[in-house]
Amino acid sequence: MAAMNYAFPCREMHTILLGAGAMDAKLLDEFRAIVGDRGLISSAEGLHTYECDGLTNFRVMPLAVLLPSNAEQVQSIVRICHRERLPFVARGSGTGLSGGALPVSNGIVISLARMNRILEVDLPNARVVVEPGVINLDVTGRVQPHGYFYAPDPSSQSVCSIGGNVAENSGGAHCLKYGFTTTHVLGLEVVMPDGSLIHLGGKTLDTPGYDLAGVFVGSEGTLGIATKVVLRIVKRPECIRTLLAAFPSTNEAGAAVSDIIAAGMLPAAIEMMDNLAIQAAEAAVQANYPDCGGLLLVELDGPVAEVEFLMEHVGALCRKNGAWEIRVAQADAERALVWKGRKAAFAAMGRISPNYIVQDGVIPRTALPQVMSEIARLSQETGLRVANVFHAGDGNLHPLVLYNRKIPGQEQAAESLSYRILELCIAAGGSITGEHGVGEEKKMMMSKMFSEPDLDTMQLVRCAFDPLQLSNPTKVFPTPRLCGEKPGEYVPHPLESAGIAERF
Amino acid sequence: MITASVIEEKLRSIVGVGHFYAATPSDRLSRVQPKLVAEPANEQEVAAVLSCANEAGLAVIPRGGGTKLAWGNPPKRADLVVSTARLNRVLEHAWADLTVTVEAGCTLQTLQEKLAEHGQRLALDGLWPKRATIGGLLSTNDSGVLRLRFGALRDLIIGVTLALANGTLASSGGKVVKNVAGYDLPKLATGALGTLGVITRVVFRLHPLPHSVRTLSFSAANAEGAQRQVLAIQDSKLAHTALQVRGESAGQILADILFEATEAGLAAQESQLRTLLRESAVQKSEKGVWSAREDLWQAAFENAAIAKLSVLPSTIAKTLRLIEEIANARKVQFQYVVQATGLGALRLDGEMSSLKAVVERVRNELESGGGSLVVLNRPSGLEALDAWGSAGHAIALMRSLKQQFDPKATLNPGRFVGGI
């Protein structure tokens, strides 16, 4: 493949620059020289492992997979990509559920799995500095003996990586009180799409200038590759209590949630499951949940006196709204069992259905009864079962659409149903994703949630970070937009005016 | 060639006769006199005014309550003040969803009063709430003592509508607390000092008002003692809302802690605090101590340098010693209040040349330790003192962003970091 050093429109680049499925041997040698034999995968069978992430119904074979072991190697790889106009997709543990780490057919995958060191633990300042391949739960594991934890807790926390969490701005059950990944990322070392290394934010707060770390987190790998992350850790509260309440249906459970919020409480987590989700969780992990129409988990944490007082109040509000069974778990082991069923809920669907789609939408919490009855109606209309698991406190829905791939047409019907649920979320004033990201899966939904000027404005950020659009191209945004296609007056770049650079 | 009068006529036709006028000396910022003032009535008018100014090459100074116009560097050019005074409505308080949609020109106090009707608040105590507007607070990334518990504005904003220089109106984020669709422009707009676009509308997540509050104060023998106390409290199981250390030249060092809880919770926490700080006398205090930062702007502040500091909490003592040493050597009086987050405010009074020297030396030291010092109030005559200090090598990327959003440098030219 010829080196393409001159300016070239990126839309055409995808079709012209690289032949289908094979990489130039000289380029492969260059990559091998950076990461060594053990850091390069180019055989068809080796590449299969990387053809999808947690969203398995989208699959693309990359040209090669590289496994760098430090930031310098990432830089060297990306510099070559930049020189060759070769798209790249960064990958952590590959647990993402929106296809964010789905390879692009004419590009490479850069796996950060080997960059998995915890570099610094600074307890007095409650900061931990990690490489992107560090597993989420390992951060808590490291600081737990000192009474601290890392707050964002996606259900996949035992396998997902911090780098992936940064890309997706991962949430979890406890973000109602503690916030999201972005709340806990103070600084980043980033390899930019041209191979340069920069630092965004830092260990101290409010570094002068734009909040670039805030923009980078949640950008789904489209602005560069994080090679170092400064995390904030949180002191474990004095006590944690988890209440489990059984309601006749999700409507009564939802009314209880409204009352809890209206009473001025901010629980650490409020989770809800419907009957189908409970059945699946029971079949999978025997969490000993009551068989009911709507199950609520409410976790309060803080000083003992405070939590005990408020827990009484929460119990009363649940009873008032029709809860017929209430249990409060105190010991860690009890609490762990209560949470086990909830955290296993997605995977548990395998017990009651051969295939299922995990959806992720958000609604204003008060729209819950209305959206639930709409989902039930759609379920009846299509004959497909839908199980519902919610982060009820913040209105984040995870409808699970059950289907059987072997029945012709059912997979398409299930996909279509899951998109219709997202349309319900948008219509209710919500969002198409609360924590899984847009990725490949939902990019076509972006134009239903945002107007063209909204999307054009987001694209300005992309063009500042990655004018050639090499970093995870084709994700998040529905239609390709060229950098430089600006409406309004055209202002030439100084280099362009000087005849040094052509316009991309 | 478009003449000045044609442009003025166009601007006047957008906002209406009574809302477009010649600027007066009261519209000055950092000794720079803008020429015109426009008061658009809604976000479409803001966008139309910006588009017109941008096309005509006028430099625009977005303005809310005008309380922090001195922040940042003096503008390189200033033609047209675009005031958000008429965009002052609370559009929707979805109290059951704990969110609010508010126009940028609404003052913090008006918003808080509205939210309090349903027992809620925006968990942020900014400066001068009666006059400071939501747009101004966001643009300057102001935060007070509640930050320790609730985070900064970046952690409370969930949606924003921006009017870009070319007249584009763009929304991002949304009305729900949890949302990862698209780039996080609400965070980008926060702290951008209006250099990327004019904030016209904001959605915030809210918090309940506390059941009860209690403020306690205690003294420290010296800077090292104060830091030890702060770190011990931070490492404890106490669930405090705010924690600050304050002091001044040759004065005593005092610390204040705020608890917000039920009465039962307050009593338990107070007794735990007393156990933790057994060597110090802990006393009930008044809520007035929480305006210590705002108090720095009292009495002849025009001649003082007031700065925002950011350091690691474990270097608070070192920072205070450094300030003491540098200021004393130059016979400069100092007053400070530092939060447990490592963010602080510092006021310096003294000879002009000494103030400049002290600011620059303290800044150098803090920057070399990974911290920063941003000058908020320059004494008159020291306009050349850079407000921001270094943004590191991310400055190139910041310039690219500015180039994308505002290629003609229409918005607040020169006021932001690195000459942006």
Interface residues (C-beta under 8 A of the other chain):
Chain A: D122 L123 P124 N125 A126 R127 G147 E168 N169 G171 C175 L176 G179 F180 T182 T183 M192 I198 H199 L200 G202 K203 T204 L205 D206 T207 P208 G209 Y210 D211 L212 G214 V215 V217 G218 S219 K235 R236 P237 E238 S258 I261 A262 G264 M265 L266 G302 P303 V304 A305 E306 F309 L310 V362 I363 P364 R365 T366 H391 D394 G395 N396 G429 G430 S431 I432 T433 G434 E435 H436 G437 V438 K442 M446 M449 F450 S451 P453 D454 L455 D456 T457 M458 L460 V461 R462 C463 A464 F465 V476 K486 P487 G488 E489 V491 H493
Chain B: E55 A94 W95 A96 D97 L98 T99 G119 N141 G151 A152 R154 D155 L162 L164 N166 G167 T168 L169 A170 S171 S172 G174 K175 V176 V177 K178 N179 V180 A181 G182 Y183 D184 L185 K187 L188 T190 G191 A192 L196 H207 P208 L209 H211 L231 Q234 D235 S236 K237 L238 A239 A261 T262 A264 G265 A267 A268 Q269 Q272 K308 S310 V311 L312 P313 S314 T341 G342 L343 G370 G371 S372 V374 W388 G389 S390 A391 G392 H393 A394 I395 A396 L397 M398 S400 L401 Q403 Q404 F405 P407 K408 F416 V417 G418
